[in-house]
Amino acid sequence: MGLDNIPHILPCKKQGTVVMLRRLDKDGKPLLDDNGEPISSIGCDETHKRGGCPYRNDLAKQTEFSEADSVTGMFGTPCWYRGKYGNYMLDALGISENDFYGDNENQTTKSPESCIALADDIDYALKSHSEEGTTPMLDGEDITTQLRYAAWWLRWAAEKADGSDCWY
């Protein structure tokens, strides 16, 4: 089963900077919904080009990692997080009490508090590795930077998006 974590409230929509683009069919004609209205979707790249993407704006301020270190959701949406991979990293870290699934009854919403708790767990485990002189590894690869990104993303989602929705 896959798992993507999506900002609960998309910050670009929240702050009114989102750029919506009409979806077109293969012939370049607008796709229509069941009511005959044109279908639009968020234009992430266009929103970013116009300076309206809170995720990319905040990520650019980081010095520990870059967008190349991010683990985007399965559709490549920049502000989504690939929770399935995050859970693999948590297993490698030995974190079993917390994960990227939601904290509500059907595990579809991760509250800001739950996001922050998981970020704190990751930071604590990274600190422990550092103090022990060990490196967190997954399939022979150092995952320290990716874990720092995961903790940052969780805090970002808690602060800017009111947590995350968990889609699986």
Contacts in CASP RR format, 6 or more apart in sequence:
PFRMAT RR
TARGET T0000
AUTHOR 0000-0000-0000
METHOD contacts of the structure
MODEL  1
MGLDNIPHILPCKKQGTVVMLRRLDKDGKPLLDDNGEPISSIGCDETHKR
GGCPYRNDLAKQTEFSEADSVTGMFGTPCWYRGKYGNYMLDALGISENDF
YGDNENQTTKSPESCIALADDIDYALKSHSEEGTTPMLDGEDITTQLRYA
AWWLRWAAEKADGSDCWY
1 84 0 8 1.000
1 168 0 8 1.000
2 74 0 8 1.000
2 83 0 8 1.000
2 84 0 8 1.000
2 168 0 8 1.000
3 82 0 8 1.000
3 83 0 8 1.000
3 84 0 8 1.000
3 87 0 8 1.000
3 100 0 8 1.000
3 101 0 8 1.000
3 166 0 8 1.000
3 167 0 8 1.000
3 168 0 8 1.000
4 73 0 8 1.000
4 74 0 8 1.000
4 75 0 8 1.000
4 80 0 8 1.000
4 81 0 8 1.000
4 82 0 8 1.000
4 83 0 8 1.000
4 84 0 8 1.000
4 166 0 8 1.000
4 167 0 8 1.000
4 168 0 8 1.000
5 73 0 8 1.000
5 80 0 8 1.000
5 81 0 8 1.000
5 82 0 8 1.000
5 83 0 8 1.000
5 100 0 8 1.000
5 110 0 8 1.000
5 153 0 8 1.000
5 157 0 8 1.000
5 164 0 8 1.000
5 165 0 8 1.000
5 166 0 8 1.000
5 167 0 8 1.000
6 77 0 8 1.000
6 79 0 8 1.000
6 80 0 8 1.000
6 164 0 8 1.000
6 165 0 8 1.000
6 166 0 8 1.000
6 167 0 8 1.000
7 55 0 8 1.000
7 79 0 8 1.000
7 80 0 8 1.000
7 157 0 8 1.000
7 160 0 8 1.000
7 161 0 8 1.000
7 163 0 8 1.000
7 164 0 8 1.000
7 165 0 8 1.000
8 109 0 8 1.000
8 110 0 8 1.000
8 157 0 8 1.000
8 161 0 8 1.000
8 162 0 8 1.000
8 163 0 8 1.000
8 164 0 8 1.000
8 165 0 8 1.000
9 161 0 8 1.000
9 162 0 8 1.000
9 163 0 8 1.000
10 18 0 8 1.000
10 42 0 8 1.000
10 79 0 8 1.000
10 161 0 8 1.000
11 54 0 8 1.000
11 55 0 8 1.000
11 79 0 8 1.000
11 160 0 8 1.000
11 161 0 8 1.000
12 18 0 8 1.000
12 42 0 8 1.000
12 47 0 8 1.000
12 52 0 8 1.000
12 53 0 8 1.000
12 54 0 8 1.000
12 55 0 8 1.000
13 42 0 8 1.000
14 160 0 8 1.000
14 161 0 8 1.000
15 52 0 8 1.000
15 54 0 8 1.000
17 47 0 8 1.000
17 50 0 8 1.000
17 51 0 8 1.000
17 52 0 8 1.000
17 53 0 8 1.000
17 54 0 8 1.000
18 42 0 8 1.000
18 43 0 8 1.000
18 47 0 8 1.000
18 52 0 8 1.000
19 42 0 8 1.000
19 43 0 8 1.000
19 46 0 8 1.000
19 47 0 8 1.000
19 50 0 8 1.000
19 52 0 8 1.000
20 40 0 8 1.000
20 41 0 8 1.000
20 42 0 8 1.000
20 43 0 8 1.000
21 40 0 8 1.000
21 41 0 8 1.000
21 42 0 8 1.000
21 43 0 8 1.000
21 46 0 8 1.000
22 30 0 8 1.000
22 31 0 8 1.000
22 38 0 8 1.000
22 39 0 8 1.000
22 40 0 8 1.000
23 30 0 8 1.000
23 31 0 8 1.000
23 38 0 8 1.000
23 39 0 8 1.000
23 40 0 8 1.000
23 41 0 8 1.000
24 30 0 8 1.000
24 31 0 8 1.000
25 31 0 8 1.000
30 38 0 8 1.000
30 39 0 8 1.000
31 38 0 8 1.000
31 39 0 8 1.000
32 38 0 8 1.000
32 39 0 8 1.000
33 39 0 8 1.000
44 53 0 8 1.000
44 77 0 8 1.000
44 78 0 8 1.000
44 79 0 8 1.000
47 53 0 8 1.000
48 56 0 8 1.000
48 78 0 8 1.000
51 57 0 8 1.000
53 78 0 8 1.000
53 79 0 8 1.000
54 160 0 8 1.000
55 78 0 8 1.000
55 79 0 8 1.000
55 156 0 8 1.000
55 160 0 8 1.000
56 67 0 8 1.000
56 78 0 8 1.000
56 79 0 8 1.000
58 156 0 8 1.000
58 160 0 8 1.000
59 66 0 8 1.000
59 67 0 8 1.000
59 70 0 8 1.000
62 152 0 8 1.000
64 145 0 8 1.000
64 148 0 8 1.000
64 149 0 8 1.000
64 152 0 8 1.000
65 145 0 8 1.000
65 146 0 8 1.000
65 148 0 8 1.000
65 149 0 8 1.000
65 152 0 8 1.000
67 78 0 8 1.000
69 145 0 8 1.000
69 146 0 8 1.000
69 148 0 8 1.000
69 149 0 8 1.000
70 78 0 8 1.000
70 81 0 8 1.000
70 149 0 8 1.000
70 153 0 8 1.000
71 81 0 8 1.000
71 82 0 8 1.000
71 83 0 8 1.000
71 85 0 8 1.000
71 86 0 8 1.000
71 146 0 8 1.000
71 149 0 8 1.000
71 150 0 8 1.000
72 78 0 8 1.000
72 80 0 8 1.000
72 81 0 8 1.000
72 82 0 8 1.000
73 80 0 8 1.000
73 81 0 8 1.000
73 82 0 8 1.000
73 83 0 8 1.000
74 82 0 8 1.000
79 161 0 8 1.000
81 100 0 8 1.000
81 150 0 8 1.000
81 153 0 8 1.000
81 157 0 8 1.000
81 164 0 8 1.000
83 100 0 8 1.000
83 166 0 8 1.000
84 100 0 8 1.000
84 168 0 8 1.000
86 100 0 8 1.000
86 150 0 8 1.000
87 99 0 8 1.000
87 100 0 8 1.000
87 101 0 8 1.000
88 138 0 8 1.000
89 136 0 8 1.000
89 138 0 8 1.000
89 143 0 8 1.000
89 146 0 8 1.000
89 147 0 8 1.000
89 150 0 8 1.000
90 96 0 8 1.000
90 98 0 8 1.000
90 99 0 8 1.000
90 100 0 8 1.000
90 122 0 8 1.000
92 136 0 8 1.000
92 137 0 8 1.000
92 138 0 8 1.000
92 143 0 8 1.000
93 122 0 8 1.000
93 125 0 8 1.000
93 126 0 8 1.000
93 129 0 8 1.000
93 136 0 8 1.000
93 147 0 8 1.000
94 125 0 8 1.000
95 121 0 8 1.000
95 122 0 8 1.000
95 125 0 8 1.000
97 121 0 8 1.000
98 114 0 8 1.000
98 117 0 8 1.000
98 118 0 8 1.000
98 121 0 8 1.000
99 118 0 8 1.000
100 110 0 8 1.000
100 118 0 8 1.000
100 166 0 8 1.000
101 107 0 8 1.000
101 110 0 8 1.000
101 166 0 8 1.000
101 168 0 8 1.000
102 108 0 8 1.000
102 109 0 8 1.000
102 110 0 8 1.000
102 111 0 8 1.000
102 114 0 8 1.000
102 164 0 8 1.000
102 166 0 8 1.000
103 109 0 8 1.000
103 110 0 8 1.000
103 111 0 8 1.000
103 113 0 8 1.000
103 114 0 8 1.000
104 111 0 8 1.000
107 166 0 8 1.000
108 165 0 8 1.000
108 166 0 8 1.000
108 167 0 8 1.000
109 163 0 8 1.000
109 164 0 8 1.000
109 165 0 8 1.000
109 166 0 8 1.000
110 118 0 8 1.000
110 157 0 8 1.000
110 163 0 8 1.000
110 164 0 8 1.000
110 165 0 8 1.000
110 166 0 8 1.000
111 163 0 8 1.000
112 157 0 8 1.000
112 158 0 8 1.000
112 159 0 8 1.000
112 162 0 8 1.000
112 163 0 8 1.000
113 158 0 8 1.000
114 163 0 8 1.000
115 154 0 8 1.000
115 155 0 8 1.000
115 157 0 8 1.000
115 158 0 8 1.000
115 163 0 8 1.000
115 164 0 8 1.000
116 154 0 8 1.000
116 155 0 8 1.000
116 158 0 8 1.000
118 151 0 8 1.000
118 154 0 8 1.000
119 150 0 8 1.000
119 151 0 8 1.000
119 152 0 8 1.000
119 154 0 8 1.000
119 155 0 8 1.000
119 158 0 8 1.000
122 147 0 8 1.000
122 150 0 8 1.000
122 151 0 8 1.000
122 154 0 8 1.000
123 151 0 8 1.000
125 136 0 8 1.000
125 147 0 8 1.000
126 136 0 8 1.000
126 144 0 8 1.000
126 147 0 8 1.000
126 148 0 8 1.000
126 151 0 8 1.000
129 135 0 8 1.000
129 136 0 8 1.000
129 144 0 8 1.000
135 142 0 8 1.000
135 144 0 8 1.000
136 142 0 8 1.000
136 143 0 8 1.000
136 144 0 8 1.000
136 147 0 8 1.000
137 143 0 8 1.000
157 163 0 8 1.000
157 164 0 8 1.000
END
